[in-house]
Amino acid sequence: MHVSSRMEEIPAGRPRTVTLTGALLLMEWLVFLGLGILHLVVILDAYQASDEVIWLLDSLEVHGDHARLMSVLLSLLAFTTLLAALGFFRVWYLAWLMATAAQGVALLISIVLYFTGKPVFIFPVMVLSIIIVSYLNYPEVQETFRSRETVFCRKVMQ
């Protein structure tokens, strides 16, 4: 009886800020996926025939020094960000935690890259991550996922 009264407090729809944060996470997923693929292209040396791809890799300063590590890290971030984005659209109670962790890792990688080589691609990643973190800290976003977590914890405890 107590759980059902708590479930009535959860709004039926999701707030606009939750939807907007999910859309930003999808945008960030595309960025991470694209950067991961570019680093994978460097690893495989698959760009030798195309001048456009060579120009893109040079302009983004994607080089083979740490391409394997960056490809793996960006792929993992892309996967985590995609799960978080889907979780925001489905209002899964762990989505907020996944999104926060992904932003922390993305900003950590960006700061390390900033102090080691300053590749051009980290600046849009940093800006997008900062915007997403600000949306993650909106009270209605936090309350949406906090209320879902409370209901889930009560179900598990019974």
CNS distance restraints for C-alpha pairs under 8 A (distance, minus, plus):
assign (resid   1 and name CA) (resid   5 and name CA) 6.50 0.50 0.50
assign (resid   2 and name CA) (resid   6 and name CA) 6.45 0.50 0.50
assign (resid   3 and name CA) (resid   7 and name CA) 6.18 0.50 0.50
assign (resid   3 and name CA) (resid 151 and name CA) 6.86 0.50 0.50
assign (resid   3 and name CA) (resid 154 and name CA) 6.91 0.50 0.50
assign (resid   3 and name CA) (resid 155 and name CA) 7.47 0.50 0.50
assign (resid   4 and name CA) (resid   8 and name CA) 6.43 0.50 0.50
assign (resid   5 and name CA) (resid   9 and name CA) 7.03 0.50 0.50
assign (resid   6 and name CA) (resid  10 and name CA) 7.31 0.50 0.50
assign (resid   6 and name CA) (resid 151 and name CA) 6.93 0.50 0.50
assign (resid   7 and name CA) (resid 151 and name CA) 6.68 0.50 0.50
assign (resid  10 and name CA) (resid 144 and name CA) 7.62 0.50 0.50
assign (resid  10 and name CA) (resid 147 and name CA) 6.60 0.50 0.50
assign (resid  10 and name CA) (resid 148 and name CA) 7.47 0.50 0.50
assign (resid  14 and name CA) (resid  18 and name CA) 6.39 0.50 0.50
assign (resid  14 and name CA) (resid  19 and name CA) 7.06 0.50 0.50
assign (resid  14 and name CA) (resid  91 and name CA) 7.40 0.50 0.50
assign (resid  14 and name CA) (resid 144 and name CA) 7.54 0.50 0.50
assign (resid  15 and name CA) (resid  19 and name CA) 6.69 0.50 0.50
assign (resid  15 and name CA) (resid 140 and name CA) 7.24 0.50 0.50
assign (resid  15 and name CA) (resid 141 and name CA) 7.43 0.50 0.50
assign (resid  15 and name CA) (resid 144 and name CA) 7.95 0.50 0.50
assign (resid  16 and name CA) (resid  20 and name CA) 6.05 0.50 0.50
assign (resid  17 and name CA) (resid  21 and name CA) 5.97 0.50 0.50
assign (resid  17 and name CA) (resid 135 and name CA) 7.05 0.50 0.50
assign (resid  17 and name CA) (resid 138 and name CA) 7.89 0.50 0.50
assign (resid  17 and name CA) (resid 140 and name CA) 7.58 0.50 0.50
assign (resid  17 and name CA) (resid 141 and name CA) 6.56 0.50 0.50
assign (resid  18 and name CA) (resid  22 and name CA) 6.18 0.50 0.50
assign (resid  18 and name CA) (resid  88 and name CA) 6.34 0.50 0.50
assign (resid  18 and name CA) (resid  89 and name CA) 7.58 0.50 0.50
assign (resid  18 and name CA) (resid 141 and name CA) 5.65 0.50 0.50
assign (resid  19 and name CA) (resid  23 and name CA) 6.26 0.50 0.50
assign (resid  19 and name CA) (resid  88 and name CA) 6.83 0.50 0.50
assign (resid  19 and name CA) (resid  89 and name CA) 6.29 0.50 0.50
assign (resid  20 and name CA) (resid  24 and name CA) 6.22 0.50 0.50
assign (resid  21 and name CA) (resid  25 and name CA) 6.12 0.50 0.50
assign (resid  21 and name CA) (resid  85 and name CA) 7.82 0.50 0.50
assign (resid  21 and name CA) (resid  88 and name CA) 7.42 0.50 0.50
assign (resid  21 and name CA) (resid 132 and name CA) 6.40 0.50 0.50
assign (resid  21 and name CA) (resid 135 and name CA) 6.24 0.50 0.50
assign (resid  21 and name CA) (resid 136 and name CA) 7.25 0.50 0.50
assign (resid  22 and name CA) (resid  26 and name CA) 6.25 0.50 0.50
assign (resid  22 and name CA) (resid  84 and name CA) 7.63 0.50 0.50
assign (resid  22 and name CA) (resid  85 and name CA) 4.65 0.50 0.50
assign (resid  22 and name CA) (resid  86 and name CA) 7.19 0.50 0.50
assign (resid  22 and name CA) (resid  87 and name CA) 7.98 0.50 0.50
assign (resid  22 and name CA) (resid  88 and name CA) 5.16 0.50 0.50
assign (resid  22 and name CA) (resid  89 and name CA) 6.13 0.50 0.50
assign (resid  23 and name CA) (resid  27 and name CA) 6.28 0.50 0.50
assign (resid  23 and name CA) (resid  85 and name CA) 7.08 0.50 0.50
assign (resid  24 and name CA) (resid  28 and name CA) 6.16 0.50 0.50
assign (resid  24 and name CA) (resid 128 and name CA) 7.78 0.50 0.50
assign (resid  24 and name CA) (resid 132 and name CA) 6.70 0.50 0.50
assign (resid  25 and name CA) (resid  29 and name CA) 6.05 0.50 0.50
assign (resid  25 and name CA) (resid  81 and name CA) 6.13 0.50 0.50
assign (resid  25 and name CA) (resid  82 and name CA) 7.11 0.50 0.50
assign (resid  25 and name CA) (resid  84 and name CA) 7.25 0.50 0.50
assign (resid  25 and name CA) (resid  85 and name CA) 5.21 0.50 0.50
assign (resid  25 and name CA) (resid  99 and name CA) 7.81 0.50 0.50
assign (resid  25 and name CA) (resid 132 and name CA) 7.35 0.50 0.50
assign (resid  26 and name CA) (resid  30 and name CA) 6.39 0.50 0.50
assign (resid  26 and name CA) (resid  81 and name CA) 7.27 0.50 0.50
assign (resid  26 and name CA) (resid  82 and name CA) 6.37 0.50 0.50
assign (resid  26 and name CA) (resid  85 and name CA) 5.77 0.50 0.50
assign (resid  27 and name CA) (resid  31 and name CA) 6.47 0.50 0.50
assign (resid  28 and name CA) (resid  32 and name CA) 6.17 0.50 0.50
assign (resid  28 and name CA) (resid  78 and name CA) 7.80 0.50 0.50
assign (resid  28 and name CA) (resid  81 and name CA) 7.25 0.50 0.50
assign (resid  28 and name CA) (resid 125 and name CA) 7.59 0.50 0.50
assign (resid  28 and name CA) (resid 128 and name CA) 7.07 0.50 0.50
assign (resid  28 and name CA) (resid 129 and name CA) 7.92 0.50 0.50
assign (resid  29 and name CA) (resid  33 and name CA) 5.94 0.50 0.50
assign (resid  29 and name CA) (resid  77 and name CA) 7.78 0.50 0.50
assign (resid  29 and name CA) (resid  78 and name CA) 4.96 0.50 0.50
assign (resid  29 and name CA) (resid  79 and name CA) 7.60 0.50 0.50
assign (resid  29 and name CA) (resid  81 and name CA) 5.59 0.50 0.50
assign (resid  29 and name CA) (resid  82 and name CA) 5.78 0.50 0.50
assign (resid  30 and name CA) (resid  34 and name CA) 5.99 0.50 0.50
assign (resid  30 and name CA) (resid  78 and name CA) 7.52 0.50 0.50
assign (resid  31 and name CA) (resid  35 and name CA) 6.13 0.50 0.50
assign (resid  31 and name CA) (resid 125 and name CA) 7.68 0.50 0.50
assign (resid  32 and name CA) (resid  36 and name CA) 5.94 0.50 0.50
assign (resid  32 and name CA) (resid  74 and name CA) 5.49 0.50 0.50
assign (resid  32 and name CA) (resid  75 and name CA) 6.87 0.50 0.50
assign (resid  32 and name CA) (resid  77 and name CA) 6.73 0.50 0.50
assign (resid  32 and name CA) (resid  78 and name CA) 5.13 0.50 0.50
assign (resid  33 and name CA) (resid  37 and name CA) 6.16 0.50 0.50
assign (resid  33 and name CA) (resid  74 and name CA) 6.91 0.50 0.50
assign (resid  33 and name CA) (resid  75 and name CA) 6.34 0.50 0.50
assign (resid  33 and name CA) (resid  78 and name CA) 5.56 0.50 0.50
assign (resid  34 and name CA) (resid  38 and name CA) 6.19 0.50 0.50
assign (resid  35 and name CA) (resid  39 and name CA) 6.21 0.50 0.50
assign (resid  35 and name CA) (resid  71 and name CA) 7.64 0.50 0.50
assign (resid  35 and name CA) (resid  74 and name CA) 6.93 0.50 0.50
assign (resid  36 and name CA) (resid  40 and name CA) 6.14 0.50 0.50
assign (resid  36 and name CA) (resid  70 and name CA) 7.05 0.50 0.50
assign (resid  36 and name CA) (resid  71 and name CA) 4.63 0.50 0.50
assign (resid  36 and name CA) (resid  72 and name CA) 7.34 0.50 0.50
assign (resid  36 and name CA) (resid  73 and name CA) 7.97 0.50 0.50
assign (resid  36 and name CA) (resid  74 and name CA) 5.11 0.50 0.50
assign (resid  36 and name CA) (resid  75 and name CA) 5.61 0.50 0.50
assign (resid  37 and name CA) (resid  41 and name CA) 6.13 0.50 0.50
assign (resid  37 and name CA) (resid  71 and name CA) 7.13 0.50 0.50
assign (resid  38 and name CA) (resid  42 and name CA) 6.50 0.50 0.50
assign (resid  38 and name CA) (resid  57 and name CA) 7.26 0.50 0.50
assign (resid  38 and name CA) (resid  62 and name CA) 7.49 0.50 0.50
assign (resid  39 and name CA) (resid  43 and name CA) 6.43 0.50 0.50
assign (resid  39 and name CA) (resid  62 and name CA) 6.65 0.50 0.50
assign (resid  39 and name CA) (resid  63 and name CA) 7.68 0.50 0.50
assign (resid  39 and name CA) (resid  64 and name CA) 7.73 0.50 0.50
assign (resid  39 and name CA) (resid  67 and name CA) 5.24 0.50 0.50
assign (resid  39 and name CA) (resid  68 and name CA) 7.15 0.50 0.50
assign (resid  39 and name CA) (resid  70 and name CA) 6.78 0.50 0.50
assign (resid  39 and name CA) (resid  71 and name CA) 5.27 0.50 0.50
assign (resid  40 and name CA) (resid  44 and name CA) 6.24 0.50 0.50
assign (resid  40 and name CA) (resid  67 and name CA) 7.03 0.50 0.50
assign (resid  40 and name CA) (resid  68 and name CA) 7.17 0.50 0.50
assign (resid  40 and name CA) (resid  71 and name CA) 5.85 0.50 0.50
assign (resid  41 and name CA) (resid  45 and name CA) 5.87 0.50 0.50
assign (resid  41 and name CA) (resid  46 and name CA) 5.47 0.50 0.50
assign (resid  41 and name CA) (resid  47 and name CA) 6.43 0.50 0.50
assign (resid  42 and name CA) (resid  46 and name CA) 6.95 0.50 0.50
assign (resid  42 and name CA) (resid  47 and name CA) 7.22 0.50 0.50
assign (resid  42 and name CA) (resid  62 and name CA) 7.61 0.50 0.50
assign (resid  42 and name CA) (resid  63 and name CA) 6.75 0.50 0.50
assign (resid  42 and name CA) (resid  64 and name CA) 5.93 0.50 0.50
assign (resid  42 and name CA) (resid  67 and name CA) 6.75 0.50 0.50
assign (resid  43 and name CA) (resid  64 and name CA) 6.52 0.50 0.50
assign (resid  43 and name CA) (resid  67 and name CA) 6.27 0.50 0.50
assign (resid  43 and name CA) (resid  68 and name CA) 6.59 0.50 0.50
assign (resid  47 and name CA) (resid  53 and name CA) 6.12 0.50 0.50
assign (resid  47 and name CA) (resid  54 and name CA) 6.38 0.50 0.50
assign (resid  48 and name CA) (resid  54 and name CA) 7.38 0.50 0.50
assign (resid  50 and name CA) (resid  54 and name CA) 6.47 0.50 0.50
assign (resid  51 and name CA) (resid  55 and name CA) 6.10 0.50 0.50
assign (resid  52 and name CA) (resid  56 and name CA) 6.16 0.50 0.50
assign (resid  53 and name CA) (resid  57 and name CA) 6.08 0.50 0.50
assign (resid  54 and name CA) (resid  58 and name CA) 6.11 0.50 0.50
assign (resid  55 and name CA) (resid  59 and name CA) 6.00 0.50 0.50
assign (resid  56 and name CA) (resid  60 and name CA) 6.10 0.50 0.50
assign (resid  57 and name CA) (resid  61 and name CA) 5.90 0.50 0.50
assign (resid  57 and name CA) (resid  62 and name CA) 5.18 0.50 0.50
assign (resid  57 and name CA) (resid  63 and name CA) 7.44 0.50 0.50
assign (resid  58 and name CA) (resid  62 and name CA) 6.31 0.50 0.50
assign (resid  58 and name CA) (resid  63 and name CA) 7.78 0.50 0.50
assign (resid  59 and name CA) (resid 120 and name CA) 7.69 0.50 0.50
assign (resid  60 and name CA) (resid 119 and name CA) 6.51 0.50 0.50
assign (resid  60 and name CA) (resid 120 and name CA) 5.43 0.50 0.50
assign (resid  60 and name CA) (resid 121 and name CA) 5.76 0.50 0.50
assign (resid  61 and name CA) (resid 119 and name CA) 5.43 0.50 0.50
assign (resid  61 and name CA) (resid 120 and name CA) 6.55 0.50 0.50
assign (resid  61 and name CA) (resid 121 and name CA) 7.80 0.50 0.50
assign (resid  62 and name CA) (resid  67 and name CA) 7.62 0.50 0.50
assign (resid  62 and name CA) (resid 119 and name CA) 7.41 0.50 0.50
assign (resid  63 and name CA) (resid  67 and name CA) 6.51 0.50 0.50
assign (resid  64 and name CA) (resid  68 and name CA) 7.79 0.50 0.50
assign (resid  66 and name CA) (resid  70 and name CA) 6.11 0.50 0.50
assign (resid  67 and name CA) (resid  71 and name CA) 5.84 0.50 0.50
assign (resid  68 and name CA) (resid  72 and name CA) 6.24 0.50 0.50
assign (resid  69 and name CA) (resid  73 and name CA) 6.12 0.50 0.50
assign (resid  70 and name CA) (resid  74 and name CA) 5.83 0.50 0.50
assign (resid  71 and name CA) (resid  75 and name CA) 5.97 0.50 0.50
assign (resid  72 and name CA) (resid  76 and name CA) 6.18 0.50 0.50
assign (resid  73 and name CA) (resid  77 and name CA) 6.12 0.50 0.50
assign (resid  74 and name CA) (resid  78 and name CA) 5.94 0.50 0.50
assign (resid  75 and name CA) (resid  79 and name CA) 6.20 0.50 0.50
assign (resid  76 and name CA) (resid  80 and name CA) 6.16 0.50 0.50
assign (resid  77 and name CA) (resid  81 and name CA) 5.88 0.50 0.50
assign (resid  77 and name CA) (resid 102 and name CA) 6.27 0.50 0.50
assign (resid  77 and name CA) (resid 105 and name CA) 7.88 0.50 0.50
assign (resid  77 and name CA) (resid 106 and name CA) 7.34 0.50 0.50
assign (resid  78 and name CA) (resid  82 and name CA) 6.03 0.50 0.50
assign (resid  79 and name CA) (resid  83 and name CA) 6.30 0.50 0.50
assign (resid  80 and name CA) (resid  84 and name CA) 6.16 0.50 0.50
assign (resid  80 and name CA) (resid  98 and name CA) 6.80 0.50 0.50
assign (resid  80 and name CA) (resid  99 and name CA) 7.61 0.50 0.50
assign (resid  80 and name CA) (resid 102 and name CA) 6.50 0.50 0.50
assign (resid  81 and name CA) (resid  85 and name CA) 6.02 0.50 0.50
assign (resid  81 and name CA) (resid  98 and name CA) 7.49 0.50 0.50
assign (resid  81 and name CA) (resid  99 and name CA) 6.36 0.50 0.50
assign (resid  81 and name CA) (resid 102 and name CA) 6.33 0.50 0.50
assign (resid  82 and name CA) (resid  86 and name CA) 6.16 0.50 0.50
assign (resid  83 and name CA) (resid  87 and name CA) 5.99 0.50 0.50
assign (resid  83 and name CA) (resid  95 and name CA) 7.41 0.50 0.50
assign (resid  83 and name CA) (resid  98 and name CA) 7.76 0.50 0.50
assign (resid  84 and name CA) (resid  88 and name CA) 6.13 0.50 0.50
assign (resid  84 and name CA) (resid  95 and name CA) 4.72 0.50 0.50
assign (resid  84 and name CA) (resid  96 and name CA) 7.03 0.50 0.50
assign (resid  84 and name CA) (resid  98 and name CA) 5.56 0.50 0.50
assign (resid  84 and name CA) (resid  99 and name CA) 5.25 0.50 0.50
assign (resid  85 and name CA) (resid  89 and name CA) 6.46 0.50 0.50
assign (resid  85 and name CA) (resid  95 and name CA) 7.39 0.50 0.50
assign (resid  85 and name CA) (resid  99 and name CA) 7.67 0.50 0.50
assign (resid  86 and name CA) (resid  90 and name CA) 6.15 0.50 0.50
assign (resid  86 and name CA) (resid  95 and name CA) 7.96 0.50 0.50
assign (resid  87 and name CA) (resid  91 and name CA) 5.35 0.50 0.50
assign (resid  87 and name CA) (resid  92 and name CA) 4.80 0.50 0.50
assign (resid  87 and name CA) (resid  93 and name CA) 7.69 0.50 0.50
assign (resid  87 and name CA) (resid  94 and name CA) 7.44 0.50 0.50
assign (resid  87 and name CA) (resid  95 and name CA) 4.78 0.50 0.50
assign (resid  87 and name CA) (resid  96 and name CA) 7.99 0.50 0.50
assign (resid  88 and name CA) (resid  92 and name CA) 6.51 0.50 0.50
assign (resid  88 and name CA) (resid  95 and name CA) 5.89 0.50 0.50
assign (resid  88 and name CA) (resid  96 and name CA) 7.39 0.50 0.50
assign (resid  91 and name CA) (resid  95 and name CA) 7.12 0.50 0.50
assign (resid  91 and name CA) (resid 144 and name CA) 7.87 0.50 0.50
assign (resid  91 and name CA) (resid 145 and name CA) 7.05 0.50 0.50
assign (resid  91 and name CA) (resid 148 and name CA) 7.92 0.50 0.50
assign (resid  92 and name CA) (resid 145 and name CA) 7.40 0.50 0.50
assign (resid  92 and name CA) (resid 148 and name CA) 7.45 0.50 0.50
assign (resid  93 and name CA) (resid 145 and name CA) 5.15 0.50 0.50
assign (resid  93 and name CA) (resid 146 and name CA) 7.25 0.50 0.50
assign (resid  93 and name CA) (resid 148 and name CA) 5.31 0.50 0.50
assign (resid  93 and name CA) (resid 149 and name CA) 5.20 0.50 0.50
assign (resid  93 and name CA) (resid 152 and name CA) 7.95 0.50 0.50
assign (resid  94 and name CA) (resid  98 and name CA) 6.26 0.50 0.50
assign (resid  94 and name CA) (resid 145 and name CA) 7.68 0.50 0.50
assign (resid  94 and name CA) (resid 149 and name CA) 7.69 0.50 0.50
assign (resid  95 and name CA) (resid  99 and name CA) 6.02 0.50 0.50
assign (resid  95 and name CA) (resid 145 and name CA) 7.87 0.50 0.50
assign (resid  96 and name CA) (resid 100 and name CA) 6.09 0.50 0.50
assign (resid  96 and name CA) (resid 136 and name CA) 7.20 0.50 0.50
assign (resid  96 and name CA) (resid 142 and name CA) 7.65 0.50 0.50
assign (resid  96 and name CA) (resid 145 and name CA) 6.65 0.50 0.50
assign (resid  97 and name CA) (resid 101 and name CA) 6.13 0.50 0.50
assign (resid  98 and name CA) (resid 102 and name CA) 6.07 0.50 0.50
assign (resid  99 and name CA) (resid 103 and name CA) 6.15 0.50 0.50
assign (resid 100 and name CA) (resid 104 and name CA) 6.22 0.50 0.50
assign (resid 100 and name CA) (resid 133 and name CA) 7.04 0.50 0.50
assign (resid 100 and name CA) (resid 136 and name CA) 7.27 0.50 0.50
assign (resid 101 and name CA) (resid 105 and name CA) 6.24 0.50 0.50
assign (resid 102 and name CA) (resid 106 and name CA) 6.00 0.50 0.50
assign (resid 103 and name CA) (resid 107 and name CA) 6.01 0.50 0.50
assign (resid 103 and name CA) (resid 129 and name CA) 5.71 0.50 0.50
assign (resid 103 and name CA) (resid 130 and name CA) 8.00 0.50 0.50
assign (resid 103 and name CA) (resid 132 and name CA) 7.65 0.50 0.50
assign (resid 103 and name CA) (resid 133 and name CA) 6.87 0.50 0.50
assign (resid 104 and name CA) (resid 108 and name CA) 6.07 0.50 0.50
assign (resid 105 and name CA) (resid 109 and name CA) 6.11 0.50 0.50
assign (resid 106 and name CA) (resid 110 and name CA) 6.09 0.50 0.50
assign (resid 106 and name CA) (resid 125 and name CA) 7.61 0.50 0.50
assign (resid 106 and name CA) (resid 126 and name CA) 7.65 0.50 0.50
assign (resid 106 and name CA) (resid 129 and name CA) 7.16 0.50 0.50
assign (resid 107 and name CA) (resid 111 and name CA) 6.06 0.50 0.50
assign (resid 107 and name CA) (resid 125 and name CA) 7.99 0.50 0.50
assign (resid 107 and name CA) (resid 126 and name CA) 6.18 0.50 0.50
assign (resid 107 and name CA) (resid 129 and name CA) 6.84 0.50 0.50
assign (resid 108 and name CA) (resid 112 and name CA) 6.24 0.50 0.50
assign (resid 109 and name CA) (resid 113 and name CA) 6.10 0.50 0.50
assign (resid 110 and name CA) (resid 114 and name CA) 5.93 0.50 0.50
assign (resid 110 and name CA) (resid 122 and name CA) 5.62 0.50 0.50
assign (resid 110 and name CA) (resid 123 and name CA) 7.91 0.50 0.50
assign (resid 110 and name CA) (resid 125 and name CA) 7.44 0.50 0.50
assign (resid 110 and name CA) (resid 126 and name CA) 6.50 0.50 0.50
assign (resid 111 and name CA) (resid 115 and name CA) 6.36 0.50 0.50
assign (resid 112 and name CA) (resid 116 and name CA) 6.18 0.50 0.50
assign (resid 113 and name CA) (resid 117 and name CA) 5.73 0.50 0.50
assign (resid 113 and name CA) (resid 118 and name CA) 5.77 0.50 0.50
assign (resid 113 and name CA) (resid 119 and name CA) 7.01 0.50 0.50
assign (resid 113 and name CA) (resid 122 and name CA) 7.43 0.50 0.50
assign (resid 114 and name CA) (resid 118 and name CA) 4.27 0.50 0.50
assign (resid 114 and name CA) (resid 119 and name CA) 7.10 0.50 0.50
assign (resid 114 and name CA) (resid 122 and name CA) 7.36 0.50 0.50
assign (resid 118 and name CA) (resid 122 and name CA) 7.36 0.50 0.50
assign (resid 121 and name CA) (resid 125 and name CA) 6.80 0.50 0.50
assign (resid 122 and name CA) (resid 126 and name CA) 5.99 0.50 0.50
assign (resid 123 and name CA) (resid 127 and name CA) 6.23 0.50 0.50
assign (resid 124 and name CA) (resid 128 and name CA) 6.02 0.50 0.50
assign (resid 125 and name CA) (resid 129 and name CA) 6.01 0.50 0.50
assign (resid 126 and name CA) (resid 130 and name CA) 6.12 0.50 0.50
assign (resid 127 and name CA) (resid 131 and name CA) 6.27 0.50 0.50
assign (resid 128 and name CA) (resid 132 and name CA) 6.19 0.50 0.50
assign (resid 129 and name CA) (resid 133 and name CA) 6.08 0.50 0.50
assign (resid 130 and name CA) (resid 134 and name CA) 6.25 0.50 0.50
assign (resid 131 and name CA) (resid 135 and name CA) 6.42 0.50 0.50
assign (resid 132 and name CA) (resid 136 and name CA) 6.09 0.50 0.50
assign (resid 133 and name CA) (resid 137 and name CA) 6.36 0.50 0.50
assign (resid 134 and name CA) (resid 138 and name CA) 6.79 0.50 0.50
assign (resid 135 and name CA) (resid 141 and name CA) 7.46 0.50 0.50
assign (resid 136 and name CA) (resid 141 and name CA) 6.26 0.50 0.50
assign (resid 136 and name CA) (resid 142 and name CA) 6.88 0.50 0.50
assign (resid 137 and name CA) (resid 141 and name CA) 6.99 0.50 0.50
assign (resid 137 and name CA) (resid 142 and name CA) 6.52 0.50 0.50
assign (resid 138 and name CA) (resid 142 and name CA) 6.37 0.50 0.50
assign (resid 139 and name CA) (resid 143 and name CA) 5.96 0.50 0.50
assign (resid 140 and name CA) (resid 144 and name CA) 5.99 0.50 0.50
assign (resid 141 and name CA) (resid 145 and name CA) 6.61 0.50 0.50
assign (resid 142 and name CA) (resid 146 and name CA) 5.90 0.50 0.50
assign (resid 143 and name CA) (resid 147 and name CA) 5.95 0.50 0.50
assign (resid 144 and name CA) (resid 148 and name CA) 6.57 0.50 0.50
assign (resid 145 and name CA) (resid 149 and name CA) 6.15 0.50 0.50
assign (resid 146 and name CA) (resid 150 and name CA) 6.24 0.50 0.50
assign (resid 147 and name CA) (resid 151 and name CA) 6.40 0.50 0.50
assign (resid 148 and name CA) (resid 152 and name CA) 6.23 0.50 0.50
assign (resid 149 and name CA) (resid 153 and name CA) 6.03 0.50 0.50
assign (resid 150 and name CA) (resid 154 and name CA) 6.18 0.50 0.50
assign (resid 151 and name CA) (resid 155 and name CA) 6.29 0.50 0.50
assign (resid 152 and name CA) (resid 156 and name CA) 6.27 0.50 0.50
assign (resid 153 and name CA) (resid 157 and name CA) 6.12 0.50 0.50
assign (resid 154 and name CA) (resid 158 and name CA) 6.41 0.50 0.50
